[in-house]
Amino acid sequence: MEKLLSVAIPSYNSEDYMRHAVESLLPGGEAVEILIVDDGSKDGTGAIADEYERKYPGIVRALHKENGGHGDAVMCGLAEATGLYFKVVDSDDWVDEAAYPHVLETLRKLTEPERQVDLLICDYIYDKAGAEHKRVIRYNNCLPAGRTFTWNEAGRFRVGQYILMHSAIYRTRMLRESGMQLPKHTFYVDNLYVYVPMVKVKKLYYLDEVFYHYFIGRDDQSVHEEVMIRRIDQQLRVNRMMAEAVDLEAVEPDAKRRYMLNYLEIITTVSTVMLLRSGTQENLAKKDELWEWLKEEKPSLYRTLRRRALGRFLHLPGRAGRRLICRVYSLAQRKYGFN
């Protein structure tokens, strides 16, 4: 029998914290399929997954695979999913106890073929360890709440307000048919996950409730700036894959094209600034190589990005220009709470 919702939990050496993620999803009962994807862990992750499968048969499934990285674990979960809708919850994150029933109630309303949507969007919170005030990302200024809508009804997204893996619940069939493929052994593929399928998204629904808790507090998290600089080649790979995957000139309607262009611009900005902030000659050369690649492989996209305000700002000349770019980025970090 088809489940209402499949949730994949990519898990690698997650024995210390994964139980919280699983326990937060169990109140969904038989309507929810919890797919714990053990991505070749070397600790007790696999045993914990098996334990939950034995304890909650028909609800929890333990999937064991060779290590392939976060994206490969997501693809494994998607391949095995039987739910009408699909979501990813990372093993160090969790869903909100109060919002969970409302999310499932909303999905139940969206089960009939004529009522199904391609994407359900919910708010999320940066649950930063030790932070007194936690940043909540809401979309109520740009999306109509509590009903199905199309891109023509969407407003303008603010900086830092993009639809991320944390806020997205896709229709499973649409996600599979989108052609999205996440590469193995690569970080930052969540950007591909929320970018490539967007071309196929026509009908949306926004539930104005904080559903996802995005935990920030582990030193080895991929979003920490020092870690991003060490893994900059993977960020650049994802950046290029995003640019290659979608012909933005063919995207309709204009509101969707504008949103996707802005999102790609932000990812390219992050790549550029990380290379500048590292300060090494090697990475400064990689910054030039990224923009030269765009110029040669995607000339129309290059011209668009280069002429926009961010594109001009990112090419301020000399050391003074680089210092100013990094200073403005630091101010944006504090204001918008990313990285």
MOWO-V801497 format. One record per residue. N is the residue number from 1. RES is the residue in one small letter. OMEGA is omega in whole degrees, 0 to 359 (NA if undefined). D_CENTER is the distance of its C-alpha to the mean C-alpha in whole Angstrom. Layout:
N|RES|OMEGA|D_CENTER, N|RES|OMEGA|D_CENTER
This chain:
1|m|181|29, 2|e|176|25, 3|k|175|23, 4|l|185|21, 5|l|170|18, 6|s|178|17, 7|v|176|14, 8|a|176|13, 9|i|176|14, 10|p|189|13, 11|s|175|16, 12|y|182|18, 13|n|188|21, 14|s|187|19, 15|e|185|23, 16|d|187|23, 17|y|187|20, 18|m|182|19, 19|r|180|22, 20|h|179|20, 21|a|182|17, 22|v|182|19, 23|e|180|22, 24|s|182|20, 25|l|184|19, 26|l|179|23, 27|p|175|24, 28|g|176|23, 29|g|186|25, 30|e|180|26, 31|a|187|24, 32|v|174|21, 33|e|181|20, 34|i|182|19, 35|l|177|18, 36|i|183|18, 37|v|178|18, 38|d|188|20, 39|d|178|19, 40|g|183|22, 41|s|179|22, 42|k|179|26, 43|d|184|26, 44|g|182|26, 45|t|181|23, 46|g|179|24, 47|a|178|27, 48|i|177|26, 49|a|179|24, 50|d|179|27, 51|e|180|28, 52|y|179|26, 53|e|178|27, 54|r|184|30, 55|k|183|30, 56|y|179|28, 57|p|182|29, 58|g|178|28, 59|i|182|25, 60|v|173|23, 61|r|177|23, 62|a|179|23, 63|l|182|22, 64|h|182|23, 65|k|173|22, 66|e|182|23, 67|n|179|20, 68|g|181|18, 69|g|186|15, 70|h|182|11, 71|g|179|11, 72|d|177|14, 73|a|176|14, 74|v|180|11, 75|m|176|14, 76|c|178|17, 77|g|179|15, 78|l|179|15, 79|a|183|18, 80|e|187|20, 81|a|176|19, 82|t|183|21, 83|g|176|20, 84|l|179|20, 85|y|188|16, 86|f|177|13, 87|k|174|11, 88|v|172|9, 89|v|179|10, 90|d|190|10, 91|s|176|14, 92|d|177|15, 93|d|178|13, 94|w|178|15, 95|v|187|15, 96|d|183|18, 97|e|183|21, 98|a|184|23, 99|a|186|20, 100|y|179|19, 101|p|180|23, 102|h|177|22, 103|v|180|19, 104|l|177|21, 105|e|178|24, 106|t|179|21, 107|l|178|20, 108|r|178|24, 109|k|185|25, 110|l|182|23, 111|t|180|24, 112|e|184|27, 113|p|182|26, 114|e|182|27, 115|r|182|25, 116|q|176|22, 117|v|178|19, 118|d|185|16, 119|l|170|13, 120|l|182|14, 121|i|176|12, 122|c|175|13, 123|d|177|13, 124|y|184|12, 125|i|171|14, 126|y|183|13, 127|d|185|16, 128|k|182|17, 129|a|177|20, 130|g|182|24, 131|a|179|22, 132|e|179|25, 133|h|184|23, 134|k|185|19, 135|r|178|17, 136|v|177|16, 137|i|178|13, 138|r|181|15, 139|y|187|15, 140|n|176|19, 141|n|186|20, 142|c|180|19, 143|l|175|18, 144|p|186|21, 145|a|170|21, 146|g|178|22, 147|r|176|23, 148|t|179|22, 149|f|177|22, 150|t|182|21, 151|w|180|19, 152|n|180|23, 153|e|181|23, 154|a|176|20, 155|g|181|20, 156|r|178|19, 157|f|175|16, 158|r|173|17, 159|v|180|16, 160|g|186|13, 161|q|185|12, 162|y|178|9, 163|i|181|7, 164|l|177|4, 165|m|182|3, 166|h|186|6, 167|s|189|8, 168|a|166|8, 169|i|183|11, 170|y|165|12, 171|r|190|16, 172|t|183|16, 173|r|179|18, 174|m|181|17, 175|l|178|14, 176|r|183|16, 177|e|181|18, 178|s|181|16, 179|g|179|17, 180|m|174|13, 181|q|180|14, 182|l|184|12, 183|p|178|14, 184|k|172|16, 185|h|181|16, 186|t|175|14, 187|f|175|11, 188|y|179|8, 189|v|176|8, 190|d|176|4, 191|n|174|5, 192|l|183|8, 193|y|182|6, 194|v|183|5, 195|y|186|8, 196|v|181|11, 197|p|184|12, 198|m|178|12, 199|v|184|15, 200|k|184|16, 201|v|179|15, 202|k|181|19, 203|k|184|19, 204|l|176|17, 205|y|180|18, 206|y|175|17, 207|l|186|18, 208|d|176|18, 209|e|178|18, 210|v|185|16, 211|f|189|15, 212|y|175|12, 213|h|181|13, 214|y|185|11, 215|f|174|14, 216|i|181|15, 217|g|177|18, 218|r|184|18, 219|d|184|20, 220|d|181|18, 221|q|187|14, 222|s|183|13, 223|v|175|12, 224|h|187|16, 225|e|181|17, 226|e|179|20, 227|v|179|18, 228|m|180|16, 229|i|177|19, 230|r|182|20, 231|r|188|17, 232|i|179|18, 233|d|178|19, 234|q|174|15, 235|q|180|13, 236|l|178|16, 237|r|179|16, 238|v|179|12, 239|n|180|13, 240|r|179|16, 241|m|177|15, 242|m|180|13, 243|a|181|16, 244|e|191|18, 245|a|188|16, 246|v|171|17, 247|d|186|20, 248|l|180|19, 249|e|181|23, 250|a|183|23, 251|v|177|20, 252|e|358|22, 253|p|183|22, 254|d|182|22, 255|a|178|20, 256|k|179|17, 257|r|180|18, 258|r|179|18, 259|y|183|15, 260|m|177|14, 261|l|179|16, 262|n|180|15, 263|y|179|12, 264|l|178|13, 265|e|180|16, 266|i|179|13, 267|i|179|12, 268|t|176|15, 269|t|179|17, 270|v|179|15, 271|s|183|16, 272|t|183|20, 273|v|177|20, 274|m|178|19, 275|l|178|22, 276|l|183|24, 277|r|179|24, 278|s|174|24, 279|g|181|28, 280|t|178|29, 281|q|178|31, 282|e|183|29, 283|n|174|25, 284|l|176|27, 285|a|179|28, 286|k|176|25, 287|k|178|24, 288|d|180|27, 289|e|179|26, 290|l|182|22, 291|w|175|24, 292|e|178|27, 293|w|177|25, 294|l|182|23, 295|k|183|27, 296|e|187|28, 297|e|182|25, 298|k|188|24, 299|p|180|27, 300|s|177|26, 301|l|179|22, 302|y|181|24, 303|r|180|27, 304|t|182|24, 305|l|184|22, 306|r|183|25, 307|r|181|27, 308|r|186|25, 309|a|181|25, 310|l|179|22, 311|g|178|23, 312|r|181|27, 313|f|183|26, 314|l|181|24, 315|h|173|27, 316|l|189|30, 317|p|169|33, 318|g|181|34, 319|r|179|33, 320|a|178|34, 321|g|179|31, 322|r|179|28, 323|r|180|29, 324|l|178|29, 325|i|182|25, 326|c|179|24, 327|r|179|26, 328|v|178|24, 329|y|179|21, 330|s|178|22, 331|l|178|23, 332|a|176|20, 333|q|183|18, 334|r|182|21, 335|k|188|20, 336|y|171|17, 337|g|180|16, 338|f|184|13, 339|n|NA|14
